[in-house]
Amino acid sequence: MKATDLRAKSGLELRDELQDLKKEQFNLRFQAAAGQLENTARVREVRRDIARIKTILHAQTEA
């Protein structure tokens, strides 16, 4: 997910996306603990996408 794409979204859309990513992160952690995780790189992608969304939300609230 690119930051430019995220900046085009509204705050409500970003919060929904953040919630979905947090659910996915939980499921990925659960799979990793059970030894069923196939795509280990996805954990890193999701973590970074969460950080991007939080950064953009914080910037929007300050502006």
C-alpha positions as CSV (number, residue, x, y, z in Angstrom):
1,M,0.0,0.0,0.0
2,K,1.4,3.4,-1.0
3,A,1.3,6.5,1.2
4,T,-0.1,8.5,-1.7
5,D,-3.0,6.2,-2.0
6,L,-3.7,6.4,1.7
7,R,-3.6,10.2,1.8
8,A,-6.4,10.3,-0.8
9,K,-8.7,8.5,1.6
10,S,-10.8,10.1,4.3
11,G,-10.2,9.7,8.0
12,L,-13.1,7.3,8.3
13,E,-11.8,5.1,5.5
14,L,-8.3,5.1,7.0
15,R,-9.8,4.0,10.4
16,D,-11.7,1.2,8.7
17,E,-8.5,0.1,6.9
18,L,-6.5,0.3,10.2
19,Q,-9.1,-2.0,11.9
20,D,-8.9,-4.5,9.1
21,L,-5.1,-4.5,9.2
22,K,-5.1,-5.0,12.9
23,K,-7.4,-8.0,12.6
24,E,-5.1,-9.4,9.8
25,Q,-2.1,-8.8,12.0
26,F,-3.7,-10.8,14.9
27,N,-4.5,-13.7,12.5
28,L,-1.0,-13.7,11.2
29,R,0.5,-13.8,14.7
30,F,-1.9,-16.6,15.5
31,Q,-0.8,-18.6,12.4
32,A,2.9,-18.0,13.2
33,A,2.5,-19.3,16.7
34,A,0.7,-22.4,15.4
35,G,3.4,-22.9,12.7
36,Q,0.9,-22.5,9.9
37,L,2.2,-19.2,8.5
38,E,3.0,-19.5,4.8
39,N,3.9,-16.0,3.8
40,T,6.2,-14.6,6.5
41,A,6.8,-11.4,4.6
42,R,3.1,-10.5,5.0
43,V,3.7,-9.9,8.7
44,R,6.2,-7.2,7.9
45,E,4.0,-5.6,5.2
46,V,1.0,-5.4,7.5
47,R,3.0,-3.9,10.3
48,R,4.4,-1.2,8.0
49,D,1.0,-0.5,6.5
50,I,-0.4,0.0,10.1
51,A,2.4,2.5,10.8
52,R,1.7,4.3,7.5
53,I,-1.9,4.7,8.3
54,K,-1.3,5.8,11.9
55,T,1.2,8.4,10.6
56,I,-1.2,9.8,8.1
57,L,-4.0,9.9,10.6
58,H,-1.8,11.8,13.1
59,A,-0.8,14.3,10.4
60,Q,-4.4,14.9,9.4
61,T,-5.4,15.6,13.0
62,E,-2.6,18.1,13.4
63,A,-3.4,20.0,10.2
